[in-house]
Amino acid sequence: MAKDYTELAQDIVAHVGGKDNITKLVHCVTRLRFSLKDESKADTDYLMKRDGVVTVVKAGGQYQVVIGNHVPDVYETVLKVSGISGEGSVDADDDAVEGNLFDRFIALVSGLFQPMLGTLSAAGMIKGVVAIMAALGVAKTDGAYVVLNAAGDGIFQFLPLILAITSAKRFKMNQFTALAIGFALVYPNIAASFTAEKPLYTLFAGTPIESPIFSTFFGLPIIFPASSYLSTVLPVITAVWVGAKIEKGFKKIIPDVVKVFIVPFFTLLITVPLAFLVIGPVMSWASDLVGALFTGIYDFSPVLYGIVLGAAWQVLVMFGLHWGLVPLAILELQKGPGVILVATIAICFAQAGALLNIMMRTKEDKVRQLSIPAFISSLFGVTEPAIYGITLPMRLPFIMTCISGALTGAYLAFFDVKMQVMGGLGLFAIPSFIEAGNSMTLIHFLIAIVANFVLGFGLTQLVKIPNLFGGPSEKDAAESLDSEKERVSAGITEQVVTSPLSGEVVALEDTPDAVFASGAMGKGVAIEPSVGEVVAPADGVIRLLFPTNHAIGLATDDGAELLIHVGMDTVVLDGKGFTAHVVQGSKVKKGQLLLSFDIDTIKEAGYPVTTPIIVTNTANYKQIEVLAKGEVQLGDQLLELKK
């Protein structure tokens, strides 16, 4: 059962001078970092003696209340009991995010969708209820149908508005300015404003990106997608990212006295036209090119088309590139049975199968709780909660569903299965494959549904299910404790931890940070690194990876809990100079590269690079002895832990 930090949170707020004395609150890996109006109002002596508080540090213009590893829970409780608006953990700037493009995209999109996953799943379930009502013959004009359809479909239609809010937080932009950008993209009847009976002229005539122009912006052509920007993802994210850069620039040059309205004025004045003139058209052209590409593949080989489209469909949807195929499918179905989207219809069941496997195998209660409504939504063809909340952040399960889509896409194409009408999604797509006089069309589609579910489940069985939220469930934690007791009872009472860095050994008490030097966070040692790399000092699991990548926590297979904190106060660098090579929940082997960092970047910013290696569960050991002196290399013996 989760610990209740309400009393502690109330006490902290009261003794930092009350909520009215707090101007800003963020948290890092171990500390609540307050910006206070008047630090003299804070009762430091009381807080330092208070149970649940390790110590208090005043540094860098911040009033830092050191909590320990459970600081995220205390932070959330502080916000709840005080009613103040915090700013979360200290995140990395977008410019500081490193790694390959796909990894960066996964981290960005899953982070933007995370706050809305529960509601998104619930809306997907309501869409399923509406689909059942339609199947039972309820008219679409019926009041209950209209209201419930709005409740289920509204969040998906106006998804750009919610993404504007989450993107604003991610890119550090004023949320209301970001919302104004989102509102512009989905403004009612804007599509009608950019269409007419006859275009003014046509750009790129005769090419895959042929664009009829119906309106201009001071002479510049406005290219507006026929599908509009409702339900889209990337246009608003990109527009808010651009807007954040523009806003940041104007904040530097606009006088404070008029900044509150002049900065958003210029931000909107520049960003919204850019969204319609550049960002949106680029997305539209990309969709058109995708449509042309897949049409060419189909003309070459229908089976190859089924394989490629089945594998790529979910990725195309994430980027909004599937709109290049949807209009073609609609036109095709107006003339009779069609094949363009057949390979994609049953893929939602691969997500459902993968989610069932994840529910059975995950060690995190939160993942299990999110998976249940996402599973139900997937059965009705609504896969956003499954993809953005579970399988995509886990990566390999998502890839397994793409493989399943490829295999079933090939099967459906091989038997030339045709969709008769544009119908529902998920289970309610089944009637779309009922062909008069030919029962095999329906049979093949039902086989594809079952195959996707089985493949999604079976292929996911072959991969590891990582932790998404930093740790195992209470049951898993109890099992881990039992395992540790068995290890001790078997007489294994010593563990040697090797050095995760190369450099000069520094006594913990000599580190330039009072919290680490005092041993308040636990015993250990520090290293002045000569090489900007951190490797795993033992086999174990990554239990903590801070968003700025400056600190990492490892639970070793032998029971030690280690915190490696690169540099002092390096959280304020917002990730600049740091790269993570693992994700939270990763199982790692001794010597595996965990982090890399630029020593010169840290020093040039004015921060020490001295890196503490702390045993945060020091209380579990009778003695922790430092084995190394002077220079150490990666893998040298560093600490001996005795039970």
C-alpha positions as CSV (number, residue, x, y, z in Angstrom):
1,M,0.0,0.0,0.0
2,A,1.4,3.4,-0.9
3,K,2.6,5.5,1.9
4,D,0.6,8.6,2.9
5,Y,2.8,11.8,2.8
6,T,0.0,14.2,3.6
7,E,1.2,15.2,7.1
8,L,4.8,15.6,5.9
9,A,3.7,17.7,2.9
10,Q,1.6,20.0,5.1
11,D,4.5,20.4,7.5
12,I,6.9,21.3,4.7
13,V,4.6,23.9,3.2
14,A,3.9,25.4,6.6
15,H,7.6,25.6,7.5
16,V,8.9,27.1,4.2
17,G,6.6,30.1,5.0
18,G,3.3,28.9,3.7
19,K,2.0,28.5,0.2
20,D,2.0,32.3,-0.3
21,N,5.7,32.4,0.2
22,I,6.3,29.9,-2.6
23,T,6.9,31.3,-6.1
24,K,8.0,28.1,-7.8
25,L,8.5,24.4,-7.0
26,V,10.2,21.7,-8.9
27,H,11.9,18.5,-7.8
28,C,15.0,16.7,-8.9
29,V,16.2,13.2,-8.0
30,T,16.2,13.6,-4.2
31,R,15.1,17.2,-3.4
32,L,12.2,19.5,-3.4
33,R,13.6,22.7,-4.9
34,F,11.6,25.8,-3.7
35,S,11.9,29.3,-5.0
36,L,10.7,31.4,-2.0
37,K,9.8,35.1,-1.9
38,D,11.4,35.4,1.5
39,E,13.8,32.6,2.8
40,S,13.8,34.2,6.2
41,K,10.2,33.0,6.7
42,A,11.4,29.3,6.4
43,D,12.1,27.4,9.6
44,T,15.2,25.6,8.5
45,D,16.1,24.2,12.0
46,Y,12.6,22.6,12.3
47,L,12.7,21.0,8.8
48,M,16.2,19.6,9.3
49,K,15.0,17.8,12.4
50,R,11.7,16.7,10.9
51,D,11.2,13.0,10.3
52,G,11.0,12.4,6.5
53,V,13.3,15.3,5.7
54,V,17.0,14.3,5.2
55,T,18.3,17.9,5.4
56,V,17.9,21.4,4.0
57,V,20.3,23.1,1.6
58,K,20.3,26.7,0.4
59,A,22.1,26.9,-2.9
60,G,21.7,28.5,-6.4
61,G,18.9,30.8,-5.3
62,Q,16.8,27.7,-4.2
63,Y,15.6,26.4,-0.9
64,Q,16.2,22.7,-1.2
65,V,14.4,20.3,1.1
66,V,16.2,16.9,0.7
67,I,13.7,14.0,0.8
68,G,15.3,11.0,-0.8
69,N,14.2,8.6,-3.5
70,H,10.5,9.0,-2.8
71,V,10.6,12.8,-3.6
72,P,8.2,12.4,-6.6
73,D,5.4,11.2,-4.2
74,V,6.1,13.9,-1.7
75,Y,6.2,16.5,-4.5
76,E,2.7,15.4,-5.7
77,T,1.3,15.5,-2.2
78,V,2.8,19.0,-1.6
79,L,0.9,20.2,-4.7
80,K,-2.3,18.5,-3.6
81,V,-2.3,19.8,0.0
82,S,-1.2,23.3,-0.8
83,G,-3.0,24.0,-4.1
84,I,0.1,25.6,-5.6
85,S,1.0,25.0,-9.2
86,G,4.3,23.2,-9.5
87,E,6.4,22.7,-12.6
88,G,7.2,19.0,-12.2
89,S,10.6,17.4,-12.4
90,V,13.4,19.5,-13.9
91,D,13.1,18.4,-17.5
92,A,15.6,18.6,-20.3
93,D,15.2,21.2,-23.0
94,D,14.2,19.8,-26.4
95,D,17.6,20.8,-27.7
96,A,19.3,18.7,-25.1
97,V,17.4,15.5,-26.0
98,E,19.8,13.1,-27.7
99,G,19.8,9.7,-29.2
100,N,18.5,8.4,-32.5
101,L,15.5,10.1,-34.1
102,F,13.0,7.3,-33.4
103,D,14.0,7.2,-29.7
104,R,13.6,10.9,-29.4
105,F,10.2,10.7,-31.1
106,I,9.0,7.9,-28.8
107,A,10.1,9.8,-25.7
108,L,8.5,13.0,-26.8
109,V,5.1,11.6,-28.0
110,S,4.6,9.2,-25.1
111,G,5.5,12.0,-22.7
112,L,2.9,14.3,-24.3
113,F,0.2,11.6,-24.2
114,Q,0.9,10.3,-20.7
115,P,-1.2,12.9,-18.8
116,M,-4.4,12.1,-20.8
117,L,-4.1,8.3,-21.1
118,G,-6.8,7.4,-18.5
119,T,-9.3,9.8,-20.1
120,L,-8.3,8.7,-23.6
121,S,-9.0,5.1,-22.7
122,A,-12.3,6.0,-21.1
123,A,-13.4,7.9,-24.2
124,G,-12.4,4.9,-26.4
125,M,-14.6,2.6,-24.3
126,I,-17.5,5.1,-24.7
127,K,-16.9,5.0,-28.5
128,G,-17.3,1.2,-28.2
129,V,-20.7,1.7,-26.4
130,V,-21.8,4.0,-29.1
131,A,-20.8,1.4,-31.7
132,I,-22.9,-1.2,-29.9
133,M,-25.8,1.2,-29.9
134,A,-25.5,1.6,-33.7
135,A,-25.3,-2.1,-34.2
136,L,-28.5,-2.5,-32.2
137,G,-30.3,-0.1,-34.5
138,V,-30.2,3.1,-32.5
139,A,-30.6,6.0,-34.9
140,K,-27.7,8.4,-35.1
141,T,-30.2,11.2,-34.5
142,D,-31.3,9.7,-31.2
143,G,-30.4,12.0,-28.3
144,A,-28.6,9.4,-26.2
145,Y,-26.6,8.4,-29.3
146,V,-25.6,12.1,-30.0
147,V,-24.6,12.8,-26.4
148,L,-22.6,9.7,-25.9
149,N,-21.0,10.0,-29.3
150,A,-19.8,13.5,-28.4
151,A,-18.5,12.2,-25.0
152,G,-16.5,9.5,-26.7
153,D,-15.4,11.2,-29.9
154,G,-14.9,14.7,-28.7
155,I,-11.5,14.2,-27.2
156,F,-10.2,12.5,-30.4
157,Q,-11.6,15.3,-32.6
158,F,-10.1,18.0,-30.5
159,L,-6.9,16.2,-29.6
160,P,-4.8,19.1,-31.0
161,L,-6.0,21.3,-28.1
162,I,-5.0,18.8,-25.4
163,L,-1.6,18.3,-27.2
164,A,-1.2,22.1,-27.2
165,I,-1.3,22.0,-23.4
166,T,1.0,19.1,-22.9
167,S,3.4,20.4,-25.6
168,A,3.5,23.8,-23.9
169,K,4.6,22.2,-20.7
170,R,7.2,20.1,-22.5
171,F,8.6,23.0,-24.6
172,K,8.2,25.5,-21.7
173,M,5.7,27.8,-23.4
174,N,2.8,29.8,-22.1
175,Q,-0.1,27.3,-22.1
176,F,-2.7,29.8,-23.1
177,T,-0.7,31.0,-26.1
178,A,-0.2,27.3,-27.1
179,L,-3.9,26.8,-26.8
180,A,-4.5,29.8,-29.0
181,I,-2.4,28.1,-31.7
182,G,-4.3,24.9,-31.3
183,F,-7.7,26.7,-31.5
184,A,-6.6,28.4,-34.8
185,L,-5.8,25.0,-36.4
186,V,-9.2,23.5,-35.5
187,Y,-11.2,26.8,-35.9
188,P,-14.8,25.9,-36.9
189,N,-15.5,26.2,-40.7
190,I,-12.0,27.2,-41.5
191,A,-11.9,24.5,-44.1
192,A,-14.8,26.1,-45.9
193,S,-12.9,29.4,-45.9
194,F,-10.1,27.8,-47.9
195,T,-12.3,26.0,-50.5
196,A,-14.3,27.3,-53.5
197,E,-15.9,25.9,-56.6
198,K,-12.8,26.7,-58.6
199,P,-9.3,27.0,-57.3
200,L,-7.3,30.2,-58.0
201,Y,-4.5,28.1,-59.4
202,T,-2.7,24.8,-58.8
203,L,0.7,24.2,-57.4
204,F,2.9,21.3,-58.5
205,A,0.3,20.2,-61.1
206,G,0.8,16.6,-62.4
207,T,2.9,15.6,-59.3
208,P,2.0,13.5,-56.3
209,I,1.9,16.7,-54.2
210,E,-0.5,18.6,-56.6
211,S,-2.1,21.3,-54.4
212,P,-5.1,23.4,-55.5
213,I,-5.0,26.9,-54.0
214,F,-8.3,28.5,-53.0
215,S,-7.0,31.3,-50.8
216,T,-3.8,33.2,-50.1
217,F,-2.2,35.0,-47.1
218,F,-0.9,38.3,-48.4
219,G,-0.2,36.6,-51.7
220,L,1.3,33.4,-50.2
221,P,-0.6,30.2,-51.1
222,I,-2.6,28.5,-48.3
223,I,-2.5,24.7,-48.6
224,F,-5.2,23.2,-46.4
225,P,-5.7,19.5,-46.1
226,A,-9.1,18.1,-47.1
227,S,-9.2,16.2,-43.8
228,S,-8.6,19.4,-41.8
229,Y,-6.4,19.4,-38.6
230,L,-8.9,17.8,-36.4
231,S,-7.7,14.6,-34.7
232,T,-4.1,15.3,-35.9
233,V,-1.0,15.0,-33.7
234,L,2.2,16.4,-35.4
235,P,1.0,19.7,-36.8
236,V,0.1,21.1,-33.4
237,I,3.2,19.7,-31.7
238,T,5.4,21.1,-34.3
239,A,3.6,24.5,-34.2
240,V,3.9,24.7,-30.4
241,W,7.6,23.8,-30.6
242,V,8.1,26.6,-33.1
243,G,6.0,29.0,-31.1
244,A,8.0,28.2,-27.9
245,K,11.2,29.2,-29.7
246,I,9.6,32.4,-31.0
247,E,8.1,33.2,-27.5
248,K,11.5,32.7,-25.9
249,G,13.2,35.1,-28.3
250,F,10.6,37.9,-27.7
251,K,10.8,37.4,-23.9
252,K,14.4,38.5,-24.1
253,I,13.8,41.7,-26.0
254,I,10.3,42.9,-24.9
255,P,10.3,45.2,-21.8
256,D,8.7,43.6,-18.7
257,V,6.0,46.3,-18.4
258,V,4.3,45.2,-21.7
259,K,5.6,41.6,-21.9
260,V,2.4,40.0,-20.6
261,F,0.5,40.9,-23.8
262,I,3.1,41.9,-26.4
263,V,5.0,38.5,-26.2
264,P,1.9,36.4,-27.0
265,F,0.8,39.0,-29.6
266,F,4.0,38.5,-31.7
267,T,4.2,34.8,-30.9
268,L,0.7,34.2,-32.4
269,L,1.2,36.7,-35.2
270,I,4.2,34.7,-36.4
271,T,3.4,31.1,-35.4
272,V,-0.2,30.8,-36.6
273,P,0.6,31.9,-40.2
274,L,3.7,29.6,-40.2
275,A,1.4,26.7,-39.1
276,F,-0.9,27.3,-42.1
277,L,1.7,28.3,-44.7
278,V,4.6,25.9,-43.8
279,I,4.0,23.3,-41.1
280,G,0.6,22.1,-42.3
281,P,1.5,22.0,-46.0
282,V,4.7,20.0,-45.2
283,M,2.5,17.4,-43.4
284,S,0.0,17.4,-46.2
285,W,2.7,16.9,-48.9
286,A,4.2,14.0,-46.8
287,S,0.8,12.4,-46.7
288,D,0.4,12.8,-50.5
289,L,3.8,11.2,-51.1
290,V,2.9,8.3,-48.9
291,G,-0.3,7.8,-50.9
292,A,1.6,7.8,-54.1
293,L,4.3,5.5,-52.7
294,F,1.8,2.8,-51.6
295,T,-0.2,3.1,-54.8
296,G,3.0,2.3,-56.7
297,I,3.7,-0.7,-54.4
298,Y,0.2,-2.1,-54.9
299,D,0.5,-1.8,-58.7
300,F,3.8,-3.8,-58.4
301,S,2.6,-6.5,-56.0
302,P,-0.6,-6.6,-53.9
303,V,1.0,-9.0,-51.4
304,L,4.1,-6.8,-50.9
305,Y,1.6,-3.9,-50.5
306,G,-0.2,-5.9,-47.7
307,I,3.2,-6.6,-46.0
308,V,4.5,-3.1,-46.1
309,L,1.2,-1.4,-45.2
310,G,0.5,-3.8,-42.4
311,A,3.9,-3.2,-40.9
312,A,3.9,0.5,-41.4
313,W,0.3,1.5,-40.7
314,Q,0.6,2.3,-37.0
315,V,3.8,4.4,-37.6
316,L,2.0,6.2,-40.4
317,V,-0.9,7.0,-38.1
318,M,1.5,8.3,-35.4
319,F,3.0,10.8,-37.9
320,G,-0.4,11.6,-39.4
321,L,0.8,10.3,-42.8
322,H,-2.1,7.8,-43.2
323,W,-4.3,10.6,-44.6
324,G,-2.6,10.0,-47.9
325,L,-4.4,6.7,-48.2
326,V,-7.7,7.4,-46.5
327,P,-9.1,9.7,-49.2
328,L,-8.0,7.1,-51.9
329,A,-9.8,4.4,-50.0
330,I,-13.0,6.5,-49.7
331,L,-13.0,7.2,-53.4
332,E,-12.3,3.5,-54.1
333,L,-15.3,2.4,-52.0
334,Q,-17.6,4.8,-53.7
335,K,-17.1,2.8,-56.9
336,G,-17.4,-0.7,-55.2
337,P,-15.5,-3.1,-52.9
338,G,-12.0,-1.9,-52.1
339,V,-8.6,-3.1,-51.0
340,I,-6.6,0.0,-50.1
341,L,-7.2,-0.2,-46.3
342,V,-8.0,-3.9,-45.8
343,A,-4.5,-4.7,-44.5
344,T,-5.0,-2.1,-41.7
345,I,-8.4,-2.9,-40.2
346,A,-7.5,-5.9,-38.0
347,I,-4.2,-4.5,-36.6
348,C,-6.0,-3.2,-33.5
349,F,-6.4,-6.8,-32.4
350,A,-2.6,-7.2,-32.4
351,Q,-2.5,-4.3,-29.9
352,A,-5.1,-6.1,-27.8
353,G,-3.1,-9.3,-27.8
354,A,0.1,-7.5,-26.9
355,L,-1.8,-5.7,-24.0
356,L,-3.1,-9.0,-22.7
357,N,0.4,-10.4,-22.5
358,I,1.7,-7.2,-20.9
359,M,-1.1,-7.3,-18.3
360,M,-0.2,-10.8,-17.4
361,R,3.6,-10.2,-17.2
362,T,4.1,-6.6,-16.0
363,K,5.4,-6.1,-12.5
364,E,3.9,-2.6,-12.3
365,D,0.4,-2.0,-10.9
366,K,0.1,1.2,-12.8
367,V,0.8,-0.4,-16.2
368,R,-1.7,-3.1,-15.4
369,Q,-4.3,-0.5,-14.5
370,L,-3.8,1.4,-17.7
371,S,-3.7,-1.7,-19.8
372,I,-7.2,-2.8,-18.9
373,P,-9.2,0.1,-20.5
374,A,-6.7,0.3,-23.3
375,F,-7.3,-3.3,-24.1
376,I,-11.1,-2.7,-24.2
377,S,-10.6,0.3,-26.4
378,S,-8.4,-1.7,-28.8
379,L,-11.2,-4.2,-29.3
380,F,-13.3,-1.4,-30.7
381,G,-10.5,-0.1,-32.9
382,V,-9.3,2.8,-30.7
383,T,-5.6,2.1,-30.2
384,E,-4.2,5.5,-29.2
385,P,-4.2,4.6,-25.5
386,A,-2.5,1.3,-26.2
387,I,0.1,2.7,-28.5
388,Y,1.0,6.0,-26.9
389,G,0.6,4.8,-23.3
390,I,2.0,1.3,-23.3
391,T,3.4,-0.5,-26.3
392,L,5.2,2.4,-28.0
393,P,7.1,3.5,-24.8
394,M,8.0,-0.2,-24.3
395,R,9.2,-0.3,-27.9
396,L,9.6,-4.0,-28.5
397,P,5.9,-4.9,-27.9
398,F,5.0,-2.2,-30.4
399,I,7.4,-3.6,-33.0
400,M,5.8,-7.0,-32.4
401,T,2.4,-5.6,-33.3
402,C,3.9,-4.2,-36.5
403,I,5.2,-7.6,-37.4
404,S,1.8,-9.1,-36.8
405,G,0.3,-6.5,-39.0
406,A,2.7,-7.3,-41.8
407,L,1.9,-11.1,-41.7
408,T,-1.9,-10.6,-41.6
409,G,-1.6,-7.9,-44.3
410,A,0.1,-10.4,-46.6
411,Y,-2.6,-13.0,-45.8
412,L,-5.4,-10.7,-46.6
413,A,-3.8,-9.5,-49.8
414,F,-2.9,-13.0,-51.0
415,F,-6.6,-14.0,-50.8
416,D,-7.7,-10.7,-52.4
417,V,-10.0,-9.8,-49.5
418,K,-12.1,-6.7,-50.2
419,M,-13.9,-4.4,-47.9
420,Q,-17.5,-3.9,-49.1
421,V,-18.2,-0.6,-47.4
422,M,-16.5,2.0,-45.1
423,G,-17.9,0.8,-41.7
424,G,-16.9,0.7,-38.1
425,L,-13.6,-0.1,-36.4
426,G,-12.4,-3.1,-34.4
427,L,-15.1,-5.7,-33.8
428,F,-17.6,-3.4,-35.6
429,A,-15.6,-3.6,-38.8
430,I,-16.8,-7.2,-39.3
431,P,-20.0,-6.3,-41.1
432,S,-17.9,-4.3,-43.7
433,F,-16.6,-7.7,-45.0
434,I,-19.9,-9.4,-45.5
435,E,-20.1,-10.0,-49.2
436,A,-23.3,-11.4,-50.8
437,G,-22.7,-14.8,-52.2
438,N,-19.2,-15.1,-51.0
439,S,-18.7,-16.1,-47.4
440,M,-14.9,-16.5,-47.8
441,T,-14.4,-12.8,-47.6
442,L,-15.8,-12.7,-44.1
443,I,-14.0,-15.9,-43.1
444,H,-10.6,-14.6,-44.2
445,F,-11.2,-11.4,-42.2
446,L,-12.2,-13.3,-39.1
447,I,-9.0,-15.4,-39.5
448,A,-7.0,-12.2,-39.7
449,I,-8.6,-10.9,-36.5
450,V,-7.8,-14.1,-34.6
451,A,-4.3,-14.2,-36.1
452,N,-3.5,-10.7,-35.1
453,F,-4.6,-11.3,-31.5
454,V,-2.6,-14.5,-31.3
455,L,0.4,-13.1,-32.9
456,G,0.3,-9.9,-30.9
457,F,0.2,-12.0,-27.7
458,G,2.7,-14.7,-28.9
459,L,5.3,-12.3,-30.3
460,T,5.2,-10.1,-27.2
461,Q,5.9,-13.2,-25.2
462,L,9.3,-13.3,-26.9
463,V,10.4,-9.9,-25.6
464,K,11.1,-8.4,-22.2
465,I,8.4,-6.2,-20.6
466,P,10.2,-3.2,-19.1
467,N,9.0,-1.0,-16.3
468,L,7.5,2.3,-17.4
469,F,7.0,4.1,-14.1
470,G,10.2,3.4,-12.2
471,G,9.6,0.3,-10.3
472,P,7.8,-3.0,-9.6
473,S,4.5,-3.4,-7.9
474,E,4.2,-4.0,-4.2
475,K,4.0,-7.7,-4.8
476,D,7.2,-7.7,-6.9
477,A,8.9,-5.6,-4.2
478,A,7.9,-8.1,-1.6
479,E,9.2,-11.0,-3.7
480,S,12.5,-9.1,-4.1
481,L,12.7,-8.7,-0.3
482,D,12.1,-12.4,0.2
483,S,14.8,-13.1,-2.3
484,E,17.2,-10.9,-0.4
485,K,16.4,-12.7,2.8
486,E,17.1,-16.0,1.2
487,R,20.4,-14.7,0.0
488,V,21.4,-13.6,3.5
489,S,20.2,-16.9,5.0
490,A,22.4,-18.7,2.5
491,G,25.4,-17.0,4.0
492,I,26.0,-14.5,1.1
493,T,26.7,-11.4,3.2
494,E,29.3,-9.5,1.1
495,Q,29.1,-7.7,-2.2
496,V,31.8,-5.9,-4.1
497,V,30.7,-2.9,-6.2
498,T,33.1,-2.0,-9.0
499,S,33.8,1.5,-10.2
500,P,31.2,2.9,-12.7
501,L,33.7,5.7,-13.8
502,S,37.4,6.2,-14.5
503,G,39.0,9.0,-12.5
504,E,40.3,10.1,-9.1
505,V,38.7,8.7,-5.9
506,V,37.4,11.4,-3.6
507,A,36.2,10.8,-0.1
508,L,32.5,11.4,0.2
509,E,33.0,13.9,3.0
510,D,35.2,16.0,0.7
511,T,32.5,16.5,-2.0
512,P,31.3,20.1,-2.5
513,D,27.7,19.3,-1.5
514,A,26.6,19.3,2.1
515,V,24.0,16.6,1.6
516,F,26.3,14.1,0.0
517,A,29.2,15.0,2.2
518,S,27.2,14.5,5.4
519,G,26.2,11.0,4.4
520,A,22.6,12.0,4.8
521,M,21.7,10.2,1.5
522,G,23.8,7.1,2.4
523,K,27.4,6.0,2.6
524,G,29.6,5.7,-0.5
525,V,32.4,7.4,-2.3
526,A,32.9,10.0,-5.1
527,I,35.0,10.1,-8.2
528,E,36.4,13.0,-10.1
529,P,35.9,11.6,-13.6
530,S,38.5,11.7,-16.3
531,V,36.2,10.1,-18.9
532,G,32.6,11.1,-19.4
533,E,31.1,7.7,-19.2
534,V,29.1,5.8,-16.5
535,V,28.9,2.0,-16.7
536,A,26.9,-0.4,-14.6
537,P,29.0,-1.4,-11.5
538,A,27.0,-4.6,-11.2
539,D,24.2,-6.6,-12.8
540,G,20.8,-5.2,-11.9
541,V,17.8,-3.1,-13.0
542,I,17.6,0.7,-13.6
543,R,15.1,1.8,-11.0
544,L,15.6,5.6,-11.6
545,L,16.6,7.6,-14.6
546,F,16.1,11.3,-14.1
547,P,14.7,13.2,-17.1
548,T,17.8,15.4,-17.3
549,N,20.0,12.2,-17.4
550,H,22.3,13.6,-14.8
551,A,21.5,10.9,-12.2
552,I,20.7,7.2,-12.3
553,G,19.6,4.6,-9.8
554,L,20.5,0.9,-10.0
555,A,19.1,-1.9,-7.9
556,T,21.8,-4.7,-8.1
557,D,20.9,-8.3,-8.3
558,D,22.6,-8.7,-4.9
559,G,20.3,-6.3,-3.2
560,A,22.3,-3.0,-3.2
561,E,20.5,0.2,-4.2
562,L,23.0,2.6,-5.8
563,L,22.6,6.2,-6.8
564,I,25.2,7.7,-9.3
565,H,24.9,11.5,-9.4
566,V,27.1,13.1,-12.1
567,G,28.3,16.4,-10.8
568,M,27.0,18.9,-8.3
569,D,23.7,20.8,-9.0
570,T,23.9,19.6,-12.6
571,V,20.2,19.3,-12.7
572,V,20.0,23.0,-13.6
573,L,21.8,22.2,-16.9
574,D,18.5,20.7,-18.0
575,G,20.2,17.7,-19.7
576,K,22.7,19.7,-21.7
577,G,25.8,17.6,-22.2
578,F,24.2,14.3,-20.9
579,T,23.0,11.3,-22.9
580,A,21.3,8.2,-21.5
581,H,22.0,4.8,-23.1
582,V,19.4,2.9,-21.1
583,V,15.8,3.5,-20.1
584,Q,14.1,3.2,-16.7
585,G,13.3,-0.4,-16.1
586,S,16.2,-1.7,-18.2
587,K,18.0,-4.9,-17.1
588,V,21.7,-4.2,-17.3
589,K,24.9,-6.2,-17.1
590,K,28.0,-5.2,-15.2
591,G,30.2,-2.9,-17.4
592,Q,27.2,-1.9,-19.7
593,L,27.3,1.8,-20.7
594,L,24.5,3.7,-18.8
595,L,25.3,7.4,-19.3
596,S,27.7,9.6,-21.2
597,F,28.4,13.2,-20.4
598,D,30.6,16.1,-21.6
599,I,33.0,17.1,-18.8
600,D,34.0,20.3,-20.5
601,T,30.3,21.4,-20.9
602,I,29.7,20.9,-17.2
603,K,32.8,22.7,-16.1
604,E,32.2,25.6,-18.5
605,A,28.8,26.0,-16.9
606,G,30.5,26.4,-13.6
607,Y,29.6,23.2,-11.9
608,P,31.8,20.5,-10.3
609,V,31.9,17.2,-12.1
610,T,32.6,15.3,-8.8
611,T,30.3,12.3,-9.0
612,P,29.0,10.6,-5.8
613,I,28.3,6.8,-5.8
614,I,25.8,6.3,-2.9
615,V,24.4,3.2,-1.4
616,T,21.0,4.5,-0.7
617,N,19.9,1.5,1.4
618,T,22.9,1.9,3.7
619,A,20.8,0.8,6.7
620,N,20.7,-2.7,5.3
621,Y,24.5,-3.1,5.7
622,K,26.7,-3.3,8.8
623,Q,29.7,-1.9,7.0
624,I,30.4,-0.2,3.7
625,E,34.1,0.0,3.0
626,V,35.9,2.0,0.3
627,L,38.4,-0.3,-1.4
628,A,40.0,2.1,-3.9
629,K,42.4,5.1,-3.5
630,G,43.9,7.4,-6.1
631,E,43.2,6.7,-9.7
632,V,40.6,4.0,-10.6
633,Q,39.5,2.6,-14.0
634,L,36.2,1.3,-15.1
635,G,35.6,-2.1,-13.4
636,D,38.1,-1.7,-10.6
637,Q,36.9,-2.7,-7.2
638,L,35.4,0.3,-5.4
639,L,33.1,-0.6,-2.5
640,E,32.6,-3.6,-0.3
641,L,29.2,-4.0,1.3
642,K,28.9,-6.3,4.3
643,K,25.6,-7.5,5.9
